[in-house]
């Protein structure tokens, strides 16, 4: 499934639609397992985050012999800091121009029709054209460095889909709704204003040989394997990892990379945290509010 791709209909599009229907019918995990034998070792990555120290209120109540047990039990504890709080630099989670922006089914872009001011066409091998070949300038520079490093390791990587404007997403999403209904469309395409592609911070990759493009078996192709293992060195994470759809709202997309900066991406990898929601301490977004 490519949750908000604007690829033209064809065999690949048919495969993506079929895959989405498998998932909706409950057979998707079987399909994914067949193509992706390796699952994360941490079923609950957030457990790697540091625990919060005991609340001063709670500690005082338990130490006092005159404290009311009921009051002590009800005393609120301080929330654990998000894992990202340990980094020396902090960025906004809501500003679309921030590398730490969290956009998901609970967190739309503001403004909804946001367009990056610094879109550029990176010097990358690409199958995309027009606006889809663009990225914001920071992501473009990081992608150029990553693609070059992959090539040095003998891995061919191609930019398959980059920036997508609000108007393009409107047309893409409405096309899904018209052909499949809104409930089904929401499993395959982000609603306008909810797409990472609109930010310029995310893009889809493909292998140079074109095998398994936008299909779950892409996870086993050299470009995906290399990006998963090395992307953090350049500031990228696989935004929709295997088996974390109850948190991210989307099924596994090994082709969809998101730039968050080298510090954050490396820290996530070191801690074994797989989703931005958990790393930055925001709620899971399995579906839209309405």
Rosetta blueprint (number, residue, H / E / L):
1 X L
2 X L
3 X L
4 X L
5 X L
6 X L
7 X L
8 X L
9 X L
10 X L
11 X H
12 X H
13 X H
14 X H
15 X H
16 X H
17 X H
18 X H
19 X H
20 X H
21 X H
22 X H
23 X H
24 X H
25 X H
26 X L
27 X L
28 X H
29 X H
30 X H
31 X H
32 X H
33 X H
34 X H
35 X H
36 X L
37 X L
38 X L
39 X L
40 X L
41 X L
42 X L
43 X L
44 X L
45 X H
46 X H
47 X H
48 X H
49 X L
50 X L
51 X L
52 X L
53 X L
54 X L
55 X L
56 X H
57 X H
58 X H
59 X H
60 X H
61 X H
62 X H
63 X H
64 X L
65 X L
66 X L
67 X L
68 X L
69 X H
70 X H
71 X H
72 X H
73 X H
74 X H
75 X L
76 X L
77 X L
78 X L
79 X L
80 X L
81 X L
82 X L
83 X H
84 X H
85 X H
86 X H
87 X L
88 X L
89 X L
90 X L
91 X L
92 X L
93 X L
94 X L
95 X L
96 X L
97 X L
98 X L
99 X L
100 X L
101 X L
102 X L
103 X L
104 X E
105 X L
106 X L
107 X E
108 X L
109 X L
110 X L
111 X L
112 X L
113 X L
114 X L
115 X L
116 X L
117 X L
118 X L
119 X E
120 X E
121 X E
122 X L
123 X L
124 X L
125 X L
126 X E
127 X L
128 X L
129 X L
130 X H
131 X H
132 X H
133 X H
134 X E
135 X E
136 X E
137 X H
138 X H
139 X H
140 X H
141 X H
142 X H
143 X H
144 X H
145 X H
146 X H
147 X H
148 X H
149 X H
150 X H
151 X H
152 X H
153 X L
154 X L
155 X L
156 X L
157 X E
158 X E
159 X E
160 X E
161 X E
162 X L
163 X L
164 X L
165 X L
166 X H
167 X H
168 X H
169 X H
170 X H
171 X H
172 X H
173 X H
174 X H
175 X H
176 X H
177 X H
178 X H
179 X H
180 X H
181 X L
182 X H
183 X H
184 X H
185 X H
186 X L
187 X L
188 X L
189 X L
190 X L
191 X L
192 X L
193 X L
194 X L
195 X L
196 X H
197 X H
198 X H
199 X H
200 X L
201 X L
202 X E
203 X E
204 X E
205 X E
206 X E
207 X E
208 X L
209 X L
210 X L
211 X L
212 X L
213 X L
214 X L
215 X L
216 X H
217 X H
218 X H
219 X H
220 X H
221 X L
222 X H
223 X H
224 X H
225 X H
226 X H
227 X H
228 X H
229 X H
230 X H
231 X H
232 X H
233 X H
234 X H
235 X L
236 X E
237 X E
238 X E
239 X L
240 X L
241 X L
242 X L
243 X L
244 X L
245 X H
246 X H
247 X H
248 X H
249 X L
250 X L
251 X L
252 X L
253 X L
254 X L
255 X L
256 X E
257 X E
258 X E
259 X E
260 X L
261 X L
262 X H
263 X H
264 X H
265 X H
266 X H
267 X H
268 X H
269 X H
270 X H
271 X H
272 X L
273 X L
274 X L
275 X L
276 X H
277 X H
278 X H
279 X H
280 X L
281 X L
282 X L
283 X L
284 X L
285 X L
286 X L
287 X L
288 X L
289 X L
290 X L
